[in-house]
Amino acid sequence: MIRKITLLLLLCIGFHGFVSAQTEDSVTIYLPYGTDTTCPGVQLDFTAIESNDTAIGSTFGWFANGVYTGVSIDTFHTTALNDGDTVHCFVYFTNSLGLPDTARSNTITIYRSTTIMPHVLNSITAGSNPDCPGSPLTFSSYPVNGGTAPQYQWYIDNVPVMGATSATYTNIFNDGDTVSLMMVSNSTCAFPTDTAYSNGIEVIHDSLTAMLSISVTDNPICAGDTNTFAALVTDAGLGSTIYWFVNGAYVAGAVGPGYTTDTLHNADIVYAMLIATDACVINDTTISTPITMTVIPNINPTASITLTHGANPGCIDSAITFTATYGSGGTAPDLLWLVNDTVVAIGSTHTQAYENGDLLTFRIRTTDGGCYFNDSITTPAVLMVRDSTPVAPLVSLIDNMLVANTAGTYIWFKNGVIIPGANAQTYHPTSLGYYHAIRDTGNCQSLPSNLIFVSLLDVKNLAAANVKLYPNPTTGMLTLDRTGANVSAKATVYNVVGQVMAEMDINKSKQDIDLTAMPAGNYILALRGEDGSVSTHKVMVAR
């Protein structure tokens, strides 16, 4: 008999384990608790459950000892089974692929006996144990071989309770009460007795001590960041309320298990208060351990750039170097150089040749997760003004005048030093030395010209202030007016590379010079007096 009861419990436990391990397209059959060991002739009620609720058009086939019983629904009721008989079931369905399919259930072996000891189990089915005083509990009976109409009697501390004769018993109990029941079976095979006694369950009453703790998502935090506090409550019974406080002051509207804010300051103290209304709780007010916040002020990275080599405006083929100065970027920030919003380099310096119109910026981007108003900052853009590099000029010494071969603005040098204010196409040297020139477009400078050594400067100067040339520019005919002077002189016209283009004698104070045969351009007119004096003048032929 003990072996059969053990099998009954194992089958119940096994059924629940089997159900939890079901796989797709399977079927399980079971008997109600306590009915798999029965008296001969007692009706047994089998139920089949499919595991796959997507199966379509399911039908069943019940088999006893391998023989089809003719029952094709999901339940099978019979009184004809004997000890040792077996029951299983097939389910026939259309599977998820749309194909006919079959699954076989587990097999149940039937145990019949003419002598089965009745048993009854007592269990709490409503309420909690332990619980507060005054809380009702419901106890329920679970009979084994109780027959079709068992009789019950409930006991408290082994004393029968008047009128407590149903399968369940609900009451408000005292602390330490032990609840049990007696069952009288009407089963035909109840032997050697028809009476069974259940296990006893002691009722425990216990007051609750509410406990409250809080946690926060982040600490430290950056100023202005959103932060969430959460409360954990235990043993507070029913109807408790949580209030939130900052620096001892209640936060209006902050009620409940969570508190979210973005207004905290450094050293603010946050805690929660629990108010418990359940009579079972002995401490109706509970305050959590406070959390002291560390709030870090936000800062802004700073950055600027300086041109440290080269020039802007400058030559399009000349590389220039910028150096970045930055601060408040934290640990190991990203240092990015961008041209037209595209990253081209990293680091604190950058050297590159640019196209005209390029926009250069420098960006510092924080990487250490610190507290910043902005995680990155970009300098104002520098507009790159670039010009084509002019051809190095050719300088000629024409009489007492240094002349560059192309029109434009120049920088003249003597012995490698800039001559202040010497910016014309021509320059009259006033002392011995080495001379050269650089053409300056305003955006770009050429390479240096050829070097000319001036060694003879003791030539007398013809009074240039008394010489007038007009019109200048001229379309061809140029008037030389020496304002009344009749000193004979010789005029020589040179191109800008020092080639003689025309020569003529000047013996009048006012004389026309014909330049119509010369191409448009810049020329030098040199006048040499009979006394050896010289003056040079720039003439432009324009058509």
C-alpha positions, 0 to 999 in steps of 0.5 A, a space after each residue: 500500500 505504501 508503494 502505491 501511495 508513493 507511486 501516486 505522488 511520483 505520478 503527480 509530480 512526474 505529470 507536472 514535470 512532463 507538461 513543462 518539458 512538452 515539445 511542439 506537436 505532442 500530447 499528454 494524458 493524465 488522471 486527476 490527483 489520487 485516482 490512479 490507484 483505485 478500487 476495481 470497477 471505479 470510473 477513471 477519467 482521462 484527459 488529453 492535452 495538446 502542447 501545440 495550440 497551432 495544430 489544426 483539426 485535431 482528433 484523438 484516438 484512445 487505446 487500452 492495452 493497445 486496442 482502440 476503444 472507439 473514443 475520439 475526443 480529448 477525454 476518456 471515461 471508463 470503469 472496465 480497466 483492471 490492474 496492470 492495464 495500460 492507456 495511451 492516446 494518439 492525436 491526429 492533426 494538420 501541422 504547421 507545414 500544412 501536412 497531416 501529422 500524428 503524435 502519441 501520448 505517454 502511457 498510464 499503467 492502471 493500479 487496481 486493488 481491493 484493499 487501499 488505505 485511504 489518505 488525506 492531505 491538508 493544505 492552505 489554499 488562501 491566505 498567508 502563513 505566517 501572517 498578521 493576527 486577524 487575517 483569515 486562512 482557508 484550508 483544503 482537503 486532498 483525498 486519496 481513495 476517499 470514495 465518491 462522497 467522503 465525510 470530513 471533520 476539521 480539528 483545531 489542536 486535535 479538538 473537533 470544530 463544530 460544523 466544520 465538515 466540508 472539504 474546505 475550512 475558513 476561519 480566523 485563527 489564533 497564533 499557535 493553532 494547529 489545524 488538521 482534519 479527519 476523512 471517512 472514505 466511502 470507497 468499497 476498497 478502503 482497508 484496513 480502515 475507512 478513516 484517515 487523518 491529515 497532517 497538521 499545520 500550525 498557524 503562526 502570527 507575527 508582527 511585521 517590521 517595515 524596512 526601507 532602503 533607496 538606491 540611485 542610478 548614478 552618483 557622482 553625476 554632472 550638474 543638470 543630469 537626470 537621476 532616478 532614485 528607487 525605493 525597496 520596501 519589505 514587510 510593510 503590509 498593505 497601504 504603505 506610502 513613500 515620500 521623498 525628501 531633499 535636505 530635509 524638505 519634502 519634495 512636493 509631488 514626489 510620492 511613490 517608489 521612484 523619484 526622478 530629478 535634474 535639479 540636484 546640487 553638490 552635497 544634497 542629501 536625499 532620503 525617503 520616508 515610508 508611512 505604513 498603515 497596516 496594523 500588522 506593522 509595528 513601525 508605522 514610520 521608517 526613514 531610509 539611509 540618506 544618500 549624499 550626492 556628488 554633483 560635478 559642475 559642467 565646464 566648456 572646452 576651449 580651443 583656438 588656432 594660430 598660424 605659426 608658419 607660412 602666410 595666409 593669404 599666400 601661395 596655393 602651393 605653399 604649405 602653412 602650419 597652424 598650432 592649436 591651443 586648447 583647455 578644459 578638455 579632460 583626459 586625452 581628448 580627440 584633437 581633430 583638424 577639419 578642412 571643409 568639415 572633413 577630418 584631415 588630421 589629428 594632433 595639436 599642429 597641422 601642416 598642409 597646402 590649401 586650395 583657395 576658399 578652403 575652410 580650416 577648423 579645429 575641434 576638441 572632443 572630450 573622451 573621458 566622460 566628464 561633465 561638460 556643457 558641450 562634449 566638443 567645441 569647434 573653432 571659427 573657420 579660417 578662410 584660406 586665401 591662396 593665389 598662384 605663385 608668380 614667376 620669379 622676376 628678371 631684374 635688369 640694370 638700365 643706366 642707373 635704374 633697376 627694372 623688373 621685367 613684369 608690371 606689379 608690386 615688388 619688394 626690393 632687397 639690398 644685401 638680403 634686407 628689405 628696402 622700406 617703401 621700395 615697392 615699384 617695378 623699378 628702383 633707383 639704387 643709391 648705394 653699392 651692394 647686391 640687389 634683388 626683388 620679389 614680386 608680391 601679388 598681395 596674396 602670394 610672393 614669387 621666388 627671388 629674382 636674379 641678383 645684381 651687383 651695383 658697383 658704379 653710382 657716381 654718374 651725374 643725374 640729369 634734373 629729372 624733375 624738369 623732364 615731363 613725358 606725356 601722354 603717359 600711358 601713350 598710344 604711340 606718340 610721346 612728348 618729351 618736355 624739358 621745360 625750356 632746357 636746350 641741352 643736347 641729350 640722347 634718348 634710349 628706349 629699353 624694354 623691361 629686360 634691358 634690350 634697346 628698342 629705339 635710340 634718338 638725339 634730343 636737341 629741343 626742349 620739347 620734342 616728340 618721340 614716336 613709339 607707334 612701332 612698339 608693342 604695348 607694354 612697359 618701357 624705360 626711357 633713358 636720357 643722357 646729357 652731353 655732360 654725362 648726366 643720366 635720368 630714367 623714366 618709366 613709359 607705358 604704351 597702351 592700345 
